[in-house]
Amino acid sequence: MKRFASSLLTAALVFSVTTSVFASKDPIQNEIYNKPVSQIIHPKYVESIVEKKETAKIKASYEEEIAVLEESHKAVHEEIKALEKVKPVDEEAISELKKEEKALHDEIKAKRDELNKLIERVKKVVKYGEEAVAKIEAAEADFAKEESEIKEKIEKIKAEIKALEAEETVDEEAVTKLKEEEKALHDELKAKRDALKKKIERIKLVAEYGEEAVAKIEAAEADFAKEESEIKEKIEKIKAEIKALEAEETVDEEAVAKLKEEEKALHDELKAKRDALKKKIERIKLVAEYGEEAVAKIEAAQADFAKKESEIKEKIEKVKAEIKALKAEETVDEEAVTKLKEEEKALKDELRAKRDALKEEIDRIKLVAEFGNAIVQIEEQQALFAEKIAALEEKKEEVKAELKKLRETKPVDKEAVDELTKQEKSLNDQIRVEKETLETIIEDILYAAITKKAV
């Protein structure tokens, strides 16, 4: 990731890890302490952590100023109310205070607006990085200036057209010429708007993958565009030849068929080149995000899976053929068919398990490449808190069991029930606090990992 947000590097994360060893044997529900890390850490979650912490810093600096202004505003308002009760009413003094009240109100609003704008900017910085946002803002400012100038020219031309059309004898030639100028300006504005859009898209792409990766992507796209143009030219030439042949009185069907085969081969070649480009771009992005070493590991894992997948699919096809042969017999051996179907299902389950394991392996490679030791720290904290929470849950279950017994015993010992109910509530509160603490710790570990990478 190449995004810089002030002193931090924000990462758009796409990863997961193998099933957590910390998941309890029979959990009531998967929560943050017993969920696999893959279910906790995802792009939006990480982005929200950075956004929350960066926003908190800005809010802290502004809220203090706003609070002082609000106190002053409240004091002036109270002073106005007090003066209004005094007879005769000092209208002049009240008028001055109302001006002061309004000024303070406007200042508070301006501060809040400023804060909201900064928060919105922080969200962009978290997403794309400080450098990228600054470049986007500069590009937008340049465009706004050019847009204003062009729109001014358009309005001037419109006024000229209106003036000409208002004359007794309209100079149609002059009007047409001005309308052409107006259209040219509209086209220029559209071109500049499109150029801005492309520029911003590239800035964002560089923020995501880095200048080197984007340059490689652009070079690959340019090479493909050249090859695509050449192939399409050949296709059009063949189409013209087919059209010419089909227009003849006696159509040479063999020649047409041969040309259609050539056309199809060119379409297939173009598709293959397009697919190759897509794969090349995907790999460039992967390397930019996770590094060459991680990508090499991913490719090795995929190759290993492809080999196993091929072997299992071969077995499945063999089993299917056996089932088909059995079913084709005059007397079907249902027991043998059932057994083969079970084998087929087992092979499909094995293949699914291997596919899931591949995904987990790839996601973990990405995760380690992106965050390294932070993930180990999170898993350690999960294990620690899982133990604490399990102990508290066990105590809670004991208390609940005692409560049940007490409530079933008549007459009910209300004092004992109240005491145990308090214990149950206390245990629930402790469990909640432990879960919240773990969540905070995970957030801090991730935030520290992100900011450390940005230094």
N, C-alpha and C positions, 0 to 999 in steps of 0.2 A: 504494500500500500504506500501511496505517495502523498497522502493528504496531511497537511500541516494545519493544525488549529491552535493558534497562538503558540504555546510551548508544547502542544500535544499532537500526536499523530493519531488520527481516527481511522479505524479500519472497518470496512464493510466486510463483515465476516460471513463466510459460508462454510460451516463445518459442523461436524458432530463427532461423537466418540463412541467407543464400544460400550455395551451395557454396563452401567455402574455396578461395581462390587458392593456399593453401599446400600443398594436397594434392599429393603427388609424382605424377609422370606414371605411374609403375608401382610403387606402394607395395606392400611385402610384406604389410603390414596397416595399417589405419587406427589410428594411435595418437594420443595427445593433441597431438603436435606437427603432425600433418597431417590431423586430423579437422576438419570444419566446426565452428565454435563452437557451433552448435545441438546437436551431439551431445555436447559437453562440458558445457555449462551447461544444467541442467534443475532443476526444483524441489527434488528430493531431494538433488542434489549441492550446491546452494547452502545448503540447510538444514543439511546435514551439515558444511559448512565452518564455519558460524556455531556450530553445536553443538559441534564439535571444539575451536574456539578458546576459546569461553566455558567449556566443561568443563575445559579445560587450566588456565585461571586458577584455578578452584575447587580442582582437584586439587593444584595447586602449593602452595596455602596450607594444605591439610589434610595432605598427604603428609609435610610437614616435621614437623608435630606428631605424627603417627602414628609416624614413624620414631624420634623421641625416646622415645616411650612403648614402642615395641617393643624398643629398646635396653635400657631400664630393666627391661622384662619378662624379657628374655633374661638380664640380669645377676642378677636375683632367682632365676630358675630355676637358673642355674649355682651360685649360693650355696646353694640347697637341696640340689643334687646333692653339693656339697662337704661340707656338714654331715652328710648321710646316710652318708658314708664314715667319719666320725669316730666312734669308739667310746669311751665310751657315747654313744648318739645323744641330742642335746638336743631332745627332742620339743617342748618349749615354744617354742624358737627357730624350729624348723621350722614349727610351727603358725602362728606370727606371719608368717613369710615367705610361707607358702602363702596366707594371707589377703591379704597385699600383692600376691602374684602374681595372685590371682583379681580383686582390685580393678583391677589394671593391665589384665588381660585384658578385663574388663567395660568399662573406659574406652576401650580400643582398639576394641572392638566398637561401642560407642556412637558413637565418632568416625566409624567406617566407615559405620554406619547413617545418621548425620547427613550424611555426604558423599554417600551414595547418594541420599538424599532430595533434597538440593540439586541433584544432577545430573539427577534426574527432573524437578525444577522448572525447571531450565534448559531442558530439552527442550520443556517447555510454553511457556516464555517465548520461546524461539526461534520456536515455531509461532504463538503468539498475541500476544506482547508482554507486557511487565511490567505495564502498566496493566490489561490484560484479565485476566491471571492473578490479580492482586490482587483484582479485582472478583469473579472466579469463586470464589476462596477465601473471600471475605467472604460471598458468597451461600450457599456450602456450609456455612459455620460457622453462619449464621443458621438454615438449614434443620435442621442437626444438633441445634440447641438446641430448636427447635419439635418436631422428630421425637421427641426424648427425652421432652419434656413430654407429648405425645400418647400415646406408648407407655406411659408411667407411668400415665396415666388408663385406658388400655385394660386394663392388668394389674390395676388396682384394681377395675374393673368385672368382669373375669373372676373375681377372687377373691370378689366379692359374689355373682355368679351361682353359683359353686361352693358357697358357704356356703348360699345359698337352696335349691339342689338337694339339699343334704345333710340338710336338715330333714325331719322326719317327714311334715309336710304342706307340699308345695311350693306357693308362691305363684306360680302360672303367670303371672299378670298382671304381677307385679313382675319376673319373669324375662324376659318378653317385652319389657317396657319397657327393661330393662338391655341386652338384646341389640340393641335398636334404637339405644340410645345408643352401644354398641360399634361397630355398623355405621356410624353417623354419624361416629365418630372415625376409622374406617378410611377412609371416603370423604374426610374432611378431609385425612388424611395423604396419600392418593393425589393429591388436588387440589394440595396443596403440593409434592409430588414432581414432578408434571407442570409446575407453575408454575416450579419451579427449573430443570427441563430446558429450558423455553422461554426463561427468562432467560439461561441459559448459552449457548444457541444464538445469542441476539441479541448477547450480549457478543462472541462469536467473530466474528459477522458484521460488527459495528462495527469490530473489530480488523482485519478483512480489508479492508473498503471505506470505513469512516468513518461517522460519525453522520449526516451529510447524505444520503449515498447510501442508507443503511438507511431513513431517514425517507421518502425518495422511493419506495423499494420498498414499504414498508408502506402508503403512500398509494395507490399503484397497485393493490396487492392489495385494499385496502378498497373502492376504486371498482369493481373487477372483481366483488368479492363481492356488492355491491349490484346490479349489472347481472345477474349470474348468478342471484340470487334472483328478480328480476323475470321473467327469461326462463323459469326453471324453473316459476314460478307459472303463466305463460301455457301452458307445455307441459302441466302437470297439468290445467289447465282444458280444453284441447283433448282430452286423453285421456279426460276425463270425458264430454265431448260425443260423442266417437266411441263410447264404451262405451254411452251412452244410445241413440244411433242404432242400434247393432248389436243392442240388446236389443229393439228394436221388431219387431212382427210382420212388417212389410214394410220391409226395410232400404233406405234411400236411398243406394245405392252411390256415386252422384255426389257427394253431400254428404260421405260418409265419405272418399272419395278426395281431395276438396278439403281437408278437415281434416288428413288425413295429409300432404299437401303443405305445409300451414302448419306442422305439427309438425316436418317435416324441415327447413324453412327456419329455424325457431327453433333446432334442433340445430346447423345449419350456422353460424348467427349466433353461437351460444355458443362453438363451436369456433374461429371466427375471432377472437373476443374473447379467448379463452384463449391462442391463438397470438400475438396482438398483445401481450398481457401478458408472455408469455415473452420476446419480442423486446425489449420495453421494459426489462424487468429486466436482460437481458443487456447492453443498452447502458448502463444506469446503472452496472453493475458495471465495464464496460470503461472508461468515463469516469473512474470512481473510481480505477481501477488505473493507467491510462495517460494520462489527460488528454483534454480535448475536441479538441485539435489532432490528436493521434494517431488518435483515433477517426474524425475527419473524413477523414483520409488513408486509413484502412482502408476506410471506406465508399466513397470515391472509387475506390479500387482494385477493390473488389467490383463497383461499377457498371460500370467499364470492362471487367472480365472478363465480366460478365453479357451485355454487348453483343456481345463477341467470341464467347462461347459460343453465343449465339443464331444468329449468322451461320454458325458452323461446323456446328452441328446442322442448320441449314437445308440446307447443302451435303450433309451425310451423308444426310439424308432423300431429297434429289434423286438422289444416287448409288444409294441402295437401290431407289428407284423404277425407275431405269434398269436395274439388275440384274434386278429382277422382270420388267420388260417383255421383256428379252432372253431370260430363262429360259422365258417363256411362248410364245416363238416356236416354230414347228415344228422348225426346225433351229437349235439353240443355238450362238451364236458364243462358244465357250469362251474364246478368246483375249481377246475384248472383255470378257467377264465377269471373267476373272482380272485384267485391267487395272483395271476398275472396283473390284474388291475391294481391290486394292492402294491405290487412291485413297482408298477408305473407311477402310482401316487407317491410312493416312498422316494423314487428317483426325482420326481418333480419337487417334492419337499426339500430334498437334498440340494437341488439346484437353487431353489429360492433361498435356502439358508446360506449357501455359498455366495449368492448375489448380495444378500444383506451383509454378510461378513466383509465382502469387497467394499461395499459402501462405507461401512464402519471404519475399515482400514484406511481408505482414501481420506475420509473426513478427519480421521485422527492425524494422518500425515500433515494435512493442511493446518489443523489445529495447533500441532506442535511447531510447525514452521512459523505460524503467525504469533503464537503466544508463549511457546516454550514452557518454562518452569511455572508460569502462572497457573496453568491447568493442574499441575501436580499439587500446588498449594491449595487450590480450590477443592480438589478431591480429598486432600488431607483434612481440610476444615469440615467437609461433608461427613467424613468418617467420625470425626470428633463430636460433631453436633448430633449425628445420628445416634451415637451412644448415649449422649445426655438426654435426648428427646425420648429414646426407647425406655430409659430408666424412669423418666417422668410419666410416660404413657402407662408403664407397668404399675406404678404407684396409683395412677388415676383409675386403672381397671380394678385394682384391689379395693379402692375407696368406693367405687360404683357397686362392686359386688357386696360390700358391707352395707351400703345404703339400701340395696335391694332387699337384703335379709331383714334389716331393721323395719322397712316399710311393710314387709309381709307379716311381721310379728305384731300381734295385737295384744294389748294396746300399744300404739306406736310411741316410741321414746322420742318425743319431739326435740328435746334438747340435744340428744345424740345425733339425730338426723340433721339438725341445723349445723352442728359442729362439722359433720362429714361433708355437708353441702358446701360449707366454707372452704374445706380442704380441697374439694373437687374444683371449685372456682379458682383457688390459689394455684393449683396444678395446671389448670387451663391457661391461666395468665402466664405462668412460668414457661409453658410450652410455646405460647405465642411470642414471648420475649426472645426465647432461644432462636425461633425461626426468623424473627425480624433481625436479630443480631447476625445470624449467618448470612442473610441477604445483604446486609450492610458490608460485611467482611468480603463477600464475593465481589460486590461493586467496587470496593476499595482496591482489591487485588487486581481486578481488570483495569481500573482507571490508572493505577500505578504502572501496570505493564504498558499501557498505551502511552502515557506521558514519558516513561523511561525510554521508549523506542524513539520518541521525537527529539530527544536531547542530542 
